[in-house]
Amino acid sequence: MDMLKGYQKKYLKGLAHVLKPTVFVGQKGVVPSVVKALDEALDQHELVKIKFIEFKEKGQKKELVHVLEKESVSALVGMIGHVAILYRRQKDPDKRKIEVPVRKPSE
């Protein structure tokens, strides 16, 4: 997945603000069932919040998010507290719900 630019992340964070976490990472960490749930959620919603239940250290969460990004071929939008936001564009143009801005609008 292409790297998101700052203004694109800001736009997606704004959209994610109202979302509730749909994927939860428990004490077992990133197991195949979590990856599958994330993949399905990204296919359906494109923008997904992940909540870390057992992992409280920032370093641990960063490692887990990196693994989830790689496994789901998605991009990290941001991480606030125990919640990470991931984005993956829907492959089918007819099913896309989010149109990420291509360039920053002039101010």
C-alpha positions in Angstrom: 0.0 0.0 0.0 1.2 3.5 -0.8 2.3 5.7 2.1 -0.3 8.2 3.1 0.6 11.9 3.2 0.0 14.0 6.3 -3.1 15.7 4.9 -4.6 12.4 3.9 -4.0 11.0 7.4 -5.6 14.1 8.9 -8.6 13.6 6.6 -9.0 9.9 7.5 -8.5 10.6 11.3 -11.4 13.0 11.0 -13.6 10.3 9.4 -12.5 7.8 12.0 -13.3 10.0 15.0 -16.9 8.8 15.1 -16.1 5.1 14.6 -16.1 2.5 17.3 -13.3 -0.2 17.4 -14.2 -3.2 15.3 -11.2 -5.4 15.9 -9.8 -6.2 19.3 -6.3 -7.5 20.1 -6.2 -9.5 23.3 -3.5 -11.3 25.3 -2.7 -13.7 22.5 -1.6 -10.8 20.3 -1.8 -11.0 16.5 -3.2 -14.5 15.8 -4.7 -15.6 12.5 -8.3 -15.0 13.7 -7.4 -11.3 14.4 -5.8 -10.9 11.0 -8.9 -12.5 9.3 -11.2 -10.2 11.3 -9.2 -7.1 10.3 -9.1 -8.2 6.7 -12.9 -8.6 6.6 -13.4 -5.3 8.4 -11.1 -3.5 5.9 -12.9 -5.0 3.0 -16.3 -3.9 4.3 -15.4 -0.5 5.8 -12.0 0.6 4.4 -11.3 2.5 7.7 -11.0 0.5 10.9 -10.2 1.1 14.5 -8.3 -1.6 16.4 -8.3 -1.6 20.2 -5.5 -3.2 22.2 -6.9 -4.7 25.4 -3.9 -6.4 27.0 -0.9 -4.5 25.5 -0.3 -1.2 27.4 3.3 -0.4 26.4 3.7 1.9 23.4 6.6 -0.2 21.9 4.5 -3.4 22.0 1.6 -1.7 20.3 3.8 -0.3 17.6 5.2 -3.8 16.8 1.7 -5.3 16.7 0.4 -2.5 14.4 3.4 -3.0 12.1 2.6 -6.7 11.9 -1.1 -6.0 11.3 -0.2 -3.5 8.6 2.0 -6.0 6.8 -0.5 -8.9 7.1 -3.5 -6.9 5.9 -1.7 -4.8 3.3 -3.1 -1.6 4.9 -1.7 1.7 6.1 -1.5 3.1 9.6 -3.5 6.4 9.8 -2.7 7.0 13.5 -2.5 5.6 17.0 -4.1 7.3 20.0 -3.8 5.7 23.4 -4.8 2.0 23.0 -6.5 2.5 19.6 -4.9 2.3 16.2 -6.6 3.4 12.9 -5.9 1.4 9.7 -6.9 2.2 6.1 -7.0 0.1 3.0 -8.7 1.2 -0.2 -11.4 -1.1 -1.5 -10.3 -2.9 -4.6 -13.8 -2.7 -6.2 -14.4 0.9 -7.3 -18.2 0.4 -7.0 -17.9 -0.6 -3.3 -15.6 2.3 -2.3 -17.0 4.4 0.5 -14.1 6.7 1.2 -12.5 9.0 -1.4 -9.1 10.1 0.0 -8.0 13.6 -1.3 -5.2 13.3 -3.8 -3.7 16.7 -3.1 -4.2 19.3 -0.4 -6.9 21.8 -1.2 -5.6 25.3 -1.6 -6.4 27.5 1.4 
